[in-house]
Amino acid sequence: MSADAVDNARADELAATLKRTETLRRSSSIPGREIVQVRTEIPAGVQSGWHIHPGEEVGYIVAGTVRMEIRDQETLTLHPGDGFLIPPRTPHNATDLGPDTGLMLSTYIVEIGQSLATFTH
């Protein structure tokens, strides 16, 4: 693992809970923002825990059934092919409902230099 990958894993608190693989990190045309794409595997029955991101998360369910709780929004039950959008700094929690591992692909448009994910209390 490269030094950058280690730093990114440390900066992302969810990396200790879920299997997250960063597939892309590039500058954005939006000043002060970067685009980060992440593949996330959530084992059956596991929750991400309530957390926030320093920018938008645009996601897509590749496999599994995922319950997505987003503060001040209706809870979503997402299946393969379903997309979702999480506004910046909005607490949310994803749970794989099983029976198999859930797989999501998320693209983040986030503030440069901020932790990609931070648990909320």
TORKOL-4160 file (C-alpha; in steps of 0.2 Angstrom, whole numbers, padded with zeros to 4 digits, m for minus):
121
<pt num="1" X="0000" Y="0000" Z="0000"/>
<pt num="2" X="0007" Y="0017" Z="m0005"/>
<pt num="3" X="0010" Y="0031" Z="0008"/>
<pt num="4" X="m0005" Y="0041" Z="0001"/>
<pt num="5" X="m0016" Y="0026" Z="0002"/>
<pt num="6" X="m0011" Y="0023" Z="0020"/>
<pt num="7" X="m0015" Y="0042" Z="0024"/>
<pt num="8" X="m0032" Y="0041" Z="0015"/>
<pt num="9" X="m0037" Y="0025" Z="0025"/>
<pt num="10" X="m0032" Y="0034" Z="0041"/>
<pt num="11" X="m0042" Y="0050" Z="0036"/>
<pt num="12" X="m0057" Y="0039" Z="0033"/>
<pt num="13" X="m0065" Y="0033" Z="0049"/>
<pt num="14" X="m0076" Y="0021" Z="0040"/>
<pt num="15" X="m0061" Y="0011" Z="0033"/>
<pt num="16" X="m0060" Y="0002" Z="0050"/>
<pt num="17" X="m0078" Y="m0004" Z="0049"/>
<pt num="18" X="m0081" Y="m0008" Z="0031"/>
<pt num="19" X="m0070" Y="m0014" Z="0016"/>
<pt num="20" X="m0068" Y="0002" Z="0006"/>
<pt num="21" X="m0057" Y="0003" Z="m0009"/>
<pt num="22" X="m0053" Y="0020" Z="m0016"/>
<pt num="23" X="m0054" Y="0019" Z="m0035"/>
<pt num="24" X="m0051" Y="0037" Z="m0040"/>
<pt num="25" X="m0045" Y="0053" Z="m0033"/>
<pt num="26" X="m0044" Y="0068" Z="m0045"/>
<pt num="27" X="m0045" Y="0087" Z="m0044"/>
<pt num="28" X="m0062" Y="0095" Z="m0047"/>
<pt num="29" X="m0066" Y="0109" Z="m0058"/>
<pt num="30" X="m0075" Y="0116" Z="m0043"/>
<pt num="31" X="m0062" Y="0127" Z="m0033"/>
<pt num="32" X="m0057" Y="0119" Z="m0016"/>
<pt num="33" X="m0065" Y="0102" Z="m0021"/>
<pt num="34" X="m0059" Y="0085" Z="m0026"/>
<pt num="35" X="m0068" Y="0070" Z="m0033"/>
<pt num="36" X="m0066" Y="0053" Z="m0024"/>
<pt num="37" X="m0073" Y="0037" Z="m0030"/>
<pt num="38" X="m0075" Y="0023" Z="m0018"/>
<pt num="39" X="m0080" Y="0004" Z="m0019"/>
<pt num="40" X="m0088" Y="m0001" Z="m0002"/>
<pt num="41" X="m0092" Y="m0019" Z="0003"/>
<pt num="42" X="m0104" Y="m0020" Z="0018"/>
<pt num="43" X="m0106" Y="m0038" Z="0025"/>
<pt num="44" X="m0123" Y="m0044" Z="0029"/>
<pt num="45" X="m0131" Y="m0036" Z="0045"/>
<pt num="46" X="m0117" Y="m0024" Z="0047"/>
<pt num="47" X="m0120" Y="m0005" Z="0049"/>
<pt num="48" X="m0108" Y="0009" Z="0043"/>
<pt num="49" X="m0113" Y="0019" Z="0059"/>
<pt num="50" X="m0119" Y="0037" Z="0058"/>
<pt num="51" X="m0107" Y="0048" Z="0049"/>
<pt num="52" X="m0105" Y="0063" Z="0037"/>
<pt num="53" X="m0094" Y="0068" Z="0022"/>
<pt num="54" X="m0087" Y="0085" Z="0018"/>
<pt num="55" X="m0097" Y="0086" Z="0002"/>
<pt num="56" X="m0110" Y="0077" Z="m0009"/>
<pt num="57" X="m0110" Y="0058" Z="m0010"/>
<pt num="58" X="m0118" Y="0051" Z="m0026"/>
<pt num="59" X="m0120" Y="0032" Z="m0025"/>
<pt num="60" X="m0126" Y="0017" Z="m0034"/>
<pt num="61" X="m0130" Y="0000" Z="m0027"/>
<pt num="62" X="m0121" Y="m0014" Z="m0036"/>
<pt num="63" X="m0126" Y="m0029" Z="m0026"/>
<pt num="64" X="m0136" Y="m0033" Z="m0010"/>
<pt num="65" X="m0150" Y="m0024" Z="m0002"/>
<pt num="66" X="m0145" Y="m0009" Z="0008"/>
<pt num="67" X="m0156" Y="0001" Z="0021"/>
<pt num="68" X="m0150" Y="0020" Z="0020"/>
<pt num="69" X="m0155" Y="0031" Z="0034"/>
<pt num="70" X="m0152" Y="0049" Z="0030"/>
<pt num="71" X="m0156" Y="0063" Z="0044"/>
<pt num="72" X="m0173" Y="0072" Z="0040"/>
<pt num="73" X="m0177" Y="0061" Z="0025"/>
<pt num="74" X="m0187" Y="0045" Z="0023"/>
<pt num="75" X="m0177" Y="0029" Z="0025"/>
<pt num="76" X="m0173" Y="0021" Z="0009"/>
<pt num="77" X="m0172" Y="0002" Z="0005"/>
<pt num="78" X="m0160" Y="0001" Z="m0010"/>
<pt num="79" X="m0157" Y="m0013" Z="m0022"/>
<pt num="80" X="m0145" Y="m0017" Z="m0036"/>
<pt num="81" X="m0147" Y="m0003" Z="m0049"/>
<pt num="82" X="m0153" Y="0010" Z="m0037"/>
<pt num="83" X="m0144" Y="0027" Z="m0035"/>
<pt num="84" X="m0144" Y="0038" Z="m0020"/>
<pt num="85" X="m0138" Y="0056" Z="m0015"/>
<pt num="86" X="m0132" Y="0062" Z="0002"/>
<pt num="87" X="m0131" Y="0081" Z="0004"/>
<pt num="88" X="m0114" Y="0088" Z="0012"/>
<pt num="89" X="m0112" Y="0085" Z="0030"/>
<pt num="90" X="m0128" Y="0076" Z="0032"/>
<pt num="91" X="m0128" Y="0062" Z="0045"/>
<pt num="92" X="m0133" Y="0045" Z="0037"/>
<pt num="93" X="m0131" Y="0026" Z="0041"/>
<pt num="94" X="m0131" Y="0012" Z="0029"/>
<pt num="95" X="m0135" Y="m0006" Z="0034"/>
<pt num="96" X="m0134" Y="m0022" Z="0023"/>
<pt num="97" X="m0150" Y="m0031" Z="0025"/>
<pt num="98" X="m0142" Y="m0048" Z="0019"/>
<pt num="99" X="m0142" Y="m0062" Z="0015"/>
<pt num="100" X="m0126" Y="m0057" Z="0005"/>
<pt num="101" X="m0113" Y="m0044" Z="0006"/>
<pt num="102" X="m0119" Y="m0027" Z="m0001"/>
<pt num="103" X="m0108" Y="m0018" Z="m0013"/>
<pt num="104" X="m0109" Y="0001" Z="m0017"/>
<pt num="105" X="m0100" Y="0013" Z="m0028"/>
<pt num="106" X="m0100" Y="0030" Z="m0022"/>
<pt num="107" X="m0093" Y="0046" Z="m0029"/>
<pt num="108" X="m0089" Y="0061" Z="m0017"/>
<pt num="109" X="m0087" Y="0079" Z="m0022"/>
<pt num="110" X="m0078" Y="0085" Z="m0006"/>
<pt num="111" X="m0067" Y="0098" Z="0002"/>
<pt num="112" X="m0049" Y="0095" Z="m0001"/>
<pt num="113" X="m0039" Y="0090" Z="0014"/>
<pt num="114" X="m0054" Y="0085" Z="0024"/>
<pt num="115" X="m0057" Y="0067" Z="0031"/>
<pt num="116" X="m0068" Y="0058" Z="0018"/>
<pt num="117" X="m0079" Y="0051" Z="0032"/>
<pt num="118" X="m0081" Y="0056" Z="0050"/>
<pt num="119" X="m0092" Y="0047" Z="0063"/>
<pt num="120" X="m0106" Y="0058" Z="0071"/>
<pt num="121" X="m0111" Y="0057" Z="0089"/>
